[in-house]
Amino acid sequence: TEESPFIHDGEECGVVLDGTLEVHIGNDTLVLEAGDSVYFHSAIPHWFCNPNSEPAVLVWAITPPSF
């Protein structure tokens, strides 16, 4: 969870294995549930939030690796 959107070079994709993830990309907000996935260019301002008290389990990939 971030307090404000961030940007960086590259691309990101992820899949939610369990729980819920709120994904903010530019002006769009997506609510992902188990089995949902997302792909976007990291140059678009983005941030993530778990809207529930239960943990979310994700698999996330970023290219080029920068973290």
N, C-alpha and C positions, 0 to 999 in steps of 0.2 A: 504494500500500500504506500502510495506516495502522497505528499501534501500538495504537489502541483505537477502539471504535465512536464514531461521531459522529452528531448529529442536526441538522436545520435545517428551516425551513419549505419546503414545496413538494413536488414529485414528481420522480422520476427514471425514465428508461428508457434502455436501452442495448442494443447488439447487438455480438456478438463477430464480427469479420471473419476473424481468424486467431489461432491460439494457444488458450490456456486462461485463464479467469478464475474465481477462487473468490470468490463473493459471499456475505457474511454479512449477513443481515437479521433482526434480532431473534434468535430462537433457531434459525433455519433457516440451513443452509449449502447453497448451490447451486454446482455446478461447471458452468460454461458453456464450450462448445466452439464452434468456428466455425459460424455460422448460428443459434446460440441467442440469445435475447433475454430481458430482464427488465424489469419495471415495478414500482415500489413508491413508497409515500409516504415522504418523507424524514424525517418525524417519528419513524419507527421507527429505533432505533439500527442503524447499518450500517457496514460497512467492506469493503475489497476486498484481494485478494492474488493475485499471479501465482504459482502453485505450481510452475512450471517455470523452467528457466534460459533458455528461448527467449522472445523478446518476444511480447506479446499486442497485437493491433491491435483497437481498439474505436471505435465511434461512440457518444457519450453525450450526452444532452440533460437539462437541469435546468430546471425552471420553478418559481417565477420565477427569472430569471438572478441568481445571487448570488455567482458566482465569477469 
